[in-house]
Amino acid sequence: MHERWVFDVSTVLPASVLGEVADRIYGHGFVEQVTLPPVISLADRGVLSLLRSLRRVVRESPEGGASRFLRRAVAAHLLHSKVARVAFVQPSPLAAVGLSARQALLIHEYIEDHLSRAIAIGELARHVGMSRMTFLRRFKATTGMTVQQVIAEIRIDRAKALLADRDWSIAAIAAHCGFANASHFSMAMRSVSQASPLEYRAKILARTLTPEGTIRGAERLLPTVRRRYAAIRLHTPLDEVGQAGTHSYAQASPEFRLDHTSLTLSDEVRLVTSSEGLGWTDLFAAVTDEQPHAAIHRAIPAVWLVTACTPNGIQRADGSGIQEQVLAGSVISITAAGDAVHDELTIPLKPTHIYLGQQVVDAVREELFTASRPRDIDSRFGFTDIALQRMMMTVQRALEEPASGNQLKMDYLSHALAAHLLTHYASPGARRAMYRVAPLNPRDTRLIADYITAHLAFGMSIAELSGVVGMARSQFIARFQATTNMTPHQFVILRRIAKARQLLVDPRLESSAIAGICGFSGEKHFATTFRRVTGMTPRAYRQRAAF
């Protein structure tokens, strides 16, 4: 059906916006004119999804920040897909034979992102939209070196930086930097620096160790290597490379990965697809296949959005208390940056998760709102917002698109999401502190949750729980609360109630037996606690579950 649909994009996309985005892609001063055909086919589901989102957002707020960023996302998509035609200013003879500064940086970033595996010349050429032969010719004209020579140099530069960290073994560095094995790494190091990896490590640590035994300036080693390489290759002063590029897509920003989120994969939570490996820096998206389970979603410096296309039953506990709903399909929940929640899922579902980095929220807040009226995005459980839903589905659609050329569109999409959330789901007031103390890391969070689940029938002391992760009692309590927004005792009670709800479905089990299995002191204690948490008695819950 989509092949027959056509749309006059000029009605929602001014020529000035197309020109602005083209300048960002190709460089200011290189683009003479950008034109669109009178109508475009909507066989491209990516642009169809974007236009649906834009139409809904424009209907609600024609001149709002979200519509402004969405228009630019549409322009980036049309330019990348070659629907929009670009006429360039006549380039100089030198520009015709070499790589542009942007192309050189894109190639360098791609090599660094895929350094641990073999990198084919063909994939580098595709990354900048060239044929293999054109790419090889322009690469040599720009760098004076072959592609393999440059890759080898980047591998050595990365390895030298990692050798300054004593936690990295030689074998681990060799694998991370794409060498066949430790022997291959050692030979390559000797040919470049006339020293083995161990000898080089001894030299650099002797120069960089402070009197306290820490490494002086080690946190700056990798950025310095990247900037020094870019300066050499582009024949640009080092200070200019450090300041070059005002946009995230042209910088070597770290990718937003799964381990930066509050998602924990398990037998009950399986990953279907995600944005890991696509190079997205401002947001992370994933689709999961989830069975009934309980999980802690730790506090992180990112806004977490989740929605599912099918109805779902969920109980959520956070700092404001316990909320339980059977949510209709396409309902959204927001967890604010710095908030932690405990969720109990009661039926299977396949949700879409989107994590929006705090850095993009801060940037959009600065651009759209005055400093005298700071705003914070609030947590919200179970609501409907068609415009936000369509933007989230557009992000999900982008997971199916190739990574090359997609970063700029995702940059604008992440800004549009942040603008919409700040406009509709933020409260005026002073910004909340992200954390008073550092939260538990994912590994320790999982260890504690697993230990509590395995010992529900027994009494558990704070000293026992803190011993699981090797912390002092007071430190454990503070970090546990920073992670979950509840005390260890409250968390244990929630896990006991969750276990009891599962057991109450079995009519063969008496309430007294369930009380013992779940660690309550008696049937009366079980009934009182169950009613306080769920709002009903165990007997009433059992009757409801039977229907």
C-alpha positions in Angstrom: 0.0 0.0 0.0 2.8 2.5 0.9 4.1 2.5 -2.6 1.0 4.4 -3.8 1.2 7.1 -1.1 2.7 10.4 -2.0 3.2 13.5 0.0 4.1 17.2 -0.6 6.9 17.6 2.0 7.3 21.3 1.2 4.1 22.0 3.2 5.9 21.0 6.5 9.6 21.4 5.6 10.7 25.0 4.7 13.6 25.3 2.2 15.6 27.1 5.0 15.5 24.0 7.2 16.7 21.8 4.3 19.6 24.2 3.6 20.6 24.4 7.3 20.8 20.6 7.6 22.6 20.2 4.3 25.2 22.7 5.5 25.6 20.6 8.7 26.2 17.4 6.6 28.3 18.7 3.8 30.0 21.7 5.4 29.1 25.4 5.4 29.8 27.1 2.0 29.8 23.9 -0.1 26.1 23.6 -0.8 24.6 25.9 -3.4 21.0 24.7 -3.5 18.8 21.9 -2.1 15.6 20.8 -4.0 12.8 18.4 -3.4 10.6 16.7 -6.0 7.0 18.0 -6.1 5.8 14.9 -4.2 7.6 12.0 -2.7 6.6 8.3 -2.3 6.1 7.1 1.2 7.3 3.6 0.4 10.2 4.5 2.8 8.7 3.6 6.1 11.3 5.6 8.0 10.2 9.0 6.5 6.5 7.9 6.8 7.0 7.4 10.6 8.8 10.7 10.9 6.1 12.6 9.0 3.4 11.0 11.2 5.2 12.2 14.3 5.8 15.6 12.9 2.1 16.0 11.8 0.9 15.1 15.3 3.4 17.4 17.1 2.7 20.3 14.8 -1.0 19.9 15.5 -0.4 20.3 19.2 2.4 23.0 19.1 3.2 24.4 15.6 6.2 26.4 16.7 7.3 24.3 19.7 10.8 23.0 20.2 9.8 19.4 19.3 8.4 20.3 15.9 11.5 22.4 15.2 13.8 19.4 15.8 11.5 16.9 14.0 11.6 19.0 10.9 15.3 18.8 10.9 15.2 15.0 11.4 12.9 14.7 8.3 15.4 16.8 6.4 18.4 14.7 7.5 16.5 11.5 6.4 15.6 12.9 3.0 19.2 14.2 2.4 20.7 10.8 3.4 18.2 8.8 1.3 19.0 11.1 -1.8 15.4 12.1 -2.1 16.5 15.7 -1.7 18.9 16.8 -4.5 22.0 18.8 -3.5 23.8 21.1 -5.9 27.3 22.0 -4.8 29.4 25.0 -5.3 32.2 24.2 -7.8 34.9 22.5 -5.7 38.6 23.3 -6.0 40.9 20.7 -7.7 42.4 19.8 -4.4 39.0 19.1 -2.8 38.1 16.8 -5.7 40.9 14.4 -5.0 41.0 14.2 -1.2 38.7 13.4 1.7 36.8 16.3 3.4 37.6 17.0 7.0 34.2 15.5 8.0 34.8 12.4 5.9 38.3 11.9 7.5 36.8 12.2 11.0 34.0 9.8 10.1 36.5 7.3 8.9 38.7 7.7 12.0 35.7 7.3 14.3 34.5 4.2 12.4 38.0 2.5 12.7 38.2 3.3 16.4 34.6 1.9 17.0 35.4 -1.4 15.2 39.1 -1.7 16.2 38.7 -5.1 17.9 37.9 -6.9 14.6 39.2 -7.0 11.0 38.0 -3.9 9.0 37.5 -4.3 5.3 38.2 -1.4 2.9 34.8 -1.9 1.3 32.9 -1.2 4.6 35.0 2.0 5.1 34.1 3.1 1.6 30.4 2.5 2.1 30.5 4.4 5.4 31.3 7.6 3.5 29.3 6.7 0.4 32.1 6.0 -2.1 33.1 3.2 -4.4 36.1 1.2 -3.3 38.5 2.6 -5.9 37.4 6.3 -5.3 37.8 5.8 -1.6 41.3 4.3 -1.9 42.5 7.1 -4.2 41.1 9.9 -2.0 42.4 8.3 1.2 45.9 8.0 -0.1 45.8 11.6 -1.4 44.7 12.9 2.1 46.9 10.8 4.4 49.8 9.8 2.2 49.4 6.2 3.6 47.4 3.1 2.8 44.3 2.2 4.8 46.0 -0.7 6.5 48.9 1.5 7.6 46.5 3.9 9.2 44.5 1.1 10.9 47.8 -0.3 12.2 48.8 3.1 13.6 45.5 3.6 15.3 45.7 0.1 16.9 49.2 1.0 18.3 48.0 4.4 19.5 45.0 2.7 21.3 47.3 0.0 22.8 49.8 2.6 24.1 47.0 4.4 25.9 45.7 1.2 27.5 49.2 0.1 28.6 49.0 3.1 31.0 46.2 1.2 32.9 47.7 -1.6 35.0 44.2 -3.3 35.1 44.5 -4.3 31.5 46.5 -7.5 30.7 48.6 -7.7 27.6 46.3 -10.4 26.1 43.2 -8.2 26.8 44.8 -5.2 25.1 45.8 -7.3 22.1 42.2 -8.6 21.7 40.7 -5.1 22.3 42.9 -3.5 19.7 42.4 -6.1 17.0 45.7 -8.0 17.1 45.6 -11.7 16.3 47.2 -12.6 19.6 49.7 -11.3 22.2 52.7 -12.3 20.1 51.4 -10.3 17.1 50.8 -7.4 19.4 54.3 -7.6 20.8 55.9 -7.8 17.3 53.9 -4.7 16.2 54.9 -2.7 19.3 58.6 -3.6 18.8 58.5 -2.5 15.2 57.1 0.9 16.2 58.6 1.8 19.6 61.6 -0.6 19.8 60.1 -2.0 23.1 57.9 -4.8 24.0 54.4 -4.0 25.6 55.7 -4.8 29.1 58.8 -2.6 28.5 56.7 0.2 27.2 54.3 -0.1 30.2 57.2 0.2 32.6 58.5 3.3 30.9 55.1 5.1 30.8 54.2 4.2 34.4 57.6 5.5 35.6 56.8 8.8 33.9 53.1 9.1 34.9 52.9 7.7 38.4 52.2 10.3 41.1 53.6 10.0 44.6 50.2 8.5 45.7 50.6 5.7 43.1 47.9 6.9 40.7 48.4 7.6 37.0 49.0 11.3 36.3 46.5 12.4 33.6 45.5 8.9 32.6 41.9 9.9 32.1 43.1 12.2 29.3 45.3 9.7 27.4 42.7 8.4 25.0 41.2 11.8 24.0 44.7 13.1 23.5 45.7 10.2 21.2 42.5 10.7 19.1 43.1 14.5 18.8 46.8 14.1 18.0 46.0 11.6 15.3 43.3 13.8 13.8 45.7 16.8 13.8 48.4 14.8 12.0 46.1 13.3 9.4 44.2 16.5 8.6 47.3 18.8 8.8 45.4 20.9 11.3 46.7 22.6 14.5 45.9 20.6 17.6 43.8 23.4 19.2 41.6 23.5 16.2 40.9 19.8 16.3 40.0 20.0 19.9 37.4 22.7 19.1 36.2 21.4 15.7 32.6 20.4 15.2 29.8 21.9 17.2 27.5 18.9 16.8 27.7 15.5 18.4 27.5 13.6 15.2 30.9 14.9 14.1 32.7 14.3 17.4 34.1 11.2 18.9 31.4 10.9 21.6 31.0 7.6 23.3 28.1 5.4 22.2 25.2 5.1 24.5 25.3 1.3 25.3 23.2 -1.3 27.1 25.4 -1.2 30.2 24.7 2.5 30.6 21.0 1.7 31.1 18.9 0.2 33.9 18.0 -2.9 31.9 19.3 -6.2 33.2 19.0 -9.2 30.8 18.1 -12.6 32.2 16.1 -15.7 31.3 12.9 -13.6 31.8 14.2 -10.5 29.9 15.6 -11.3 26.5 16.9 -8.7 24.1 15.2 -8.7 20.7 17.0 -5.8 19.1 18.9 -2.6 20.3 20.8 0.4 19.0 24.1 -0.9 20.3 26.6 -0.8 17.5 24.7 1.9 15.6 26.8 4.7 17.1 24.0 6.6 18.8 25.4 8.9 21.5 22.3 10.8 22.9 19.9 7.9 23.3 19.7 4.1 23.6 16.7 2.1 22.3 15.9 -1.6 22.7 13.0 -4.0 22.2 12.8 -6.8 24.8 10.8 -10.0 25.1 9.8 -10.3 28.8 8.2 -13.0 30.9 6.6 -12.3 34.3 9.3 -11.3 36.7 10.4 -8.7 39.3 13.3 -6.3 38.7 15.1 -3.3 40.1 15.7 -0.5 37.6 18.6 1.4 39.2 18.9 5.2 39.2 20.9 6.4 36.2 21.6 9.8 34.7 19.1 9.3 31.8 15.4 9.5 31.3 13.8 6.1 30.7 10.7 5.8 28.5 8.9 2.5 28.0 5.8 1.5 26.1 4.2 -1.7 24.7 1.7 -2.3 22.0 -0.2 -4.9 24.0 -2.0 -4.5 27.4 0.3 -5.4 30.3 -0.1 -5.8 34.0 2.6 -4.2 36.2 3.2 -3.2 39.8 5.7 -0.4 40.3 7.2 0.8 43.5 9.3 4.0 43.8 9.9 6.8 46.3 6.2 7.8 46.0 4.8 4.4 47.0 3.3 1.4 45.1 1.2 1.7 42.0 -0.5 -1.3 40.3 -2.2 -1.1 37.0 -3.3 -3.3 34.1 -2.1 -0.9 31.4 -3.7 -0.6 28.0 -1.6 -1.0 24.8 0.4 2.0 23.7 0.5 3.4 27.2 3.8 5.1 28.2 5.7 5.3 31.5 8.5 7.8 32.3 11.2 7.3 34.9 13.1 10.5 35.5 16.9 10.7 35.6 18.2 9.9 39.1 15.0 7.9 40.0 14.9 4.1 40.7 11.9 1.8 40.5 11.1 -1.7 41.4 8.8 -3.3 38.8 6.8 -6.6 39.0 5.5 -7.7 35.6 2.5 -10.1 35.8 2.0 -11.0 32.1 4.4 -11.5 29.1 5.0 -8.5 26.8 7.4 -7.1 24.3 8.1 -3.4 25.3 10.1 -0.7 23.6 12.6 1.0 25.9 14.2 4.4 25.1 16.9 6.0 27.3 17.5 9.7 26.8 20.9 10.9 28.0 20.9 13.7 30.6 23.3 15.7 28.4 20.8 16.2 25.6 18.0 17.1 28.1 20.3 19.7 29.6 21.2 21.1 26.1 17.5 21.4 25.1 16.6 22.9 28.4 19.2 25.6 27.9 18.1 26.3 24.4 14.3 26.4 25.0 13.9 27.7 28.5 15.3 30.6 30.4 17.8 30.1 33.2 15.4 31.8 35.6 12.8 29.0 35.0 14.7 25.7 35.3 12.6 22.6 34.6 13.0 18.9 35.6 11.4 16.0 33.8 9.2 14.1 36.3 8.5 10.4 36.6 5.0 9.4 35.3 3.4 6.0 35.3 0.8 4.8 32.8 -0.4 7.6 30.5 -1.3 8.2 26.9 0.4 10.7 24.6 -0.1 10.0 20.8 2.6 12.5 19.8 5.2 10.9 22.1 4.1 7.4 21.2 4.7 8.2 17.5 8.2 9.6 18.2 9.1 6.5 20.1 7.9 4.3 17.3 10.0 6.4 14.9 13.0 5.6 17.1 12.1 1.9 17.0 11.8 2.1 13.2 15.3 3.5 13.0 16.7 0.3 14.6 16.0 -1.4 11.3 17.9 1.2 9.3 21.6 1.1 8.4 24.0 2.9 10.9 25.7 4.9 8.2 24.2 8.4 7.8 21.6 7.7 10.6 23.4 9.6 13.4 22.4 13.1 12.4 18.7 12.1 12.2 18.9 10.5 15.6 20.6 13.6 17.0 17.6 15.6 16.0 15.1 13.0 17.1 16.7 12.8 20.6 16.4 16.7 20.8 12.7 16.4 19.7 12.0 13.9 22.5 13.7 16.0 25.1 11.8 19.1 24.0 8.5 17.3 24.2 9.2 15.9 27.6 10.4 19.2 29.0 7.3 21.0 27.6 4.7 18.6 28.8 6.2 16.5 31.6 8.5 18.8 33.6 8.0 20.8 36.7 9.4 24.3 37.2 11.8 24.5 40.1 15.4 23.8 41.0 17.1 20.9 39.4 17.2 17.8 41.6 20.6 16.4 42.5 21.3 13.2 40.5 22.7 11.3 43.4 23.8 12.2 46.9 25.9 9.1 47.0 27.1 6.7 44.3 24.5 4.0 43.5 25.4 0.3 43.5 26.8 -1.0 40.2 24.7 -3.4 38.1 26.7 -6.5 39.3 26.2 -5.7 43.0 22.5 -4.8 42.5 22.0 -8.2 40.8 23.9 -10.0 43.6 21.8 -8.5 46.3 18.5 -9.1 44.5 19.4 -12.8 43.8 20.5 -13.3 47.4 17.3 -11.8 48.8 15.2 -14.0 46.4 17.1 -17.1 47.5 16.7 -16.5 51.2 13.1 -15.1 51.5 12.1 -17.8 54.0 14.8 -16.7 56.4 15.4 -13.5 58.4 18.1 -11.3 56.7 20.1 -8.7 58.6 21.7 -5.5 57.1 25.1 -6.9 58.1 24.4 -10.1 56.1 23.3 -8.2 53.0 26.2 -5.7 53.1 28.6 -8.7 53.5 27.3 -10.1 50.1 28.9 -7.1 48.3 31.7 -6.5 50.8 30.6 -3.1 52.1 30.3 -1.4 55.5 26.7 -1.4 56.9 26.2 2.4 56.6 27.8 2.6 53.1 25.6 -0.3 51.9 22.3 1.3 53.2 23.2 4.7 51.6 24.1 3.2 48.2 21.2 0.7 48.2 18.7 3.6 48.8 20.5 5.7 46.0 19.9 2.7 43.7 16.3 1.7 44.6 14.7 4.7 46.3 13.8 2.4 49.2 15.4 0.9 52.3 16.7 -2.7 52.2 13.8 -3.7 54.5 11.2 -2.2 52.1 12.8 -4.0 49.2 12.7 -7.4 51.1 9.0 -6.9 51.9 8.3 -6.2 48.2 10.1 -9.4 47.2 8.2 -11.4 49.8 4.9 -10.0 48.6 5.8 -10.7 45.0 6.6 -14.4 45.9 3.4 -14.7 47.8 1.3 -13.4 44.9 2.8 -16.2 42.7 2.0 -18.8 45.3 -1.5 -17.7 46.0 -2.5 -18.7 42.5 -2.0 -22.3 43.6 -5.2 -23.3 45.5 -3.5 -26.3 47.1 -1.2 -24.1 49.3 -2.6 -22.8 52.6 -2.0 -19.2 53.6 0.0 -20.4 56.6 2.4 -22.4 54.4 2.8 -19.4 52.0 3.6 -17.2 55.0 6.4 -19.6 56.0 7.8 -19.9 52.5 7.9 -16.1 52.1 9.5 -15.4 55.5 6.6 -13.9 57.4 6.5 -14.6 61.2 3.0 -16.0 60.9 -0.3 -16.0 59.0 -1.5 -12.8 60.7 1.7 -10.9 59.9 1.4 -12.1 56.3 -2.2 -11.0 55.9 -1.5 -7.6 57.5 1.5 -6.9 55.4 -0.1 -8.2 52.2 -3.1 -5.9 52.7 -0.9 -2.9 53.4 1.1 -3.3 50.2 -1.6 -4.5 47.8 -4.8 -3.1 49.2 -6.5 -6.5 49.5 -6.3 -9.5 51.7 -4.5 -12.7 50.5 -7.9 -14.4 50.4 -9.4 -11.7 48.2 -6.3 -11.7 45.9 -6.6 -15.5 45.5 -10.3 -15.2 44.6 -9.5 -12.5 42.0 -6.7 -14.6 40.6 -9.0 -17.6 40.2 -11.2 -15.6 37.8 
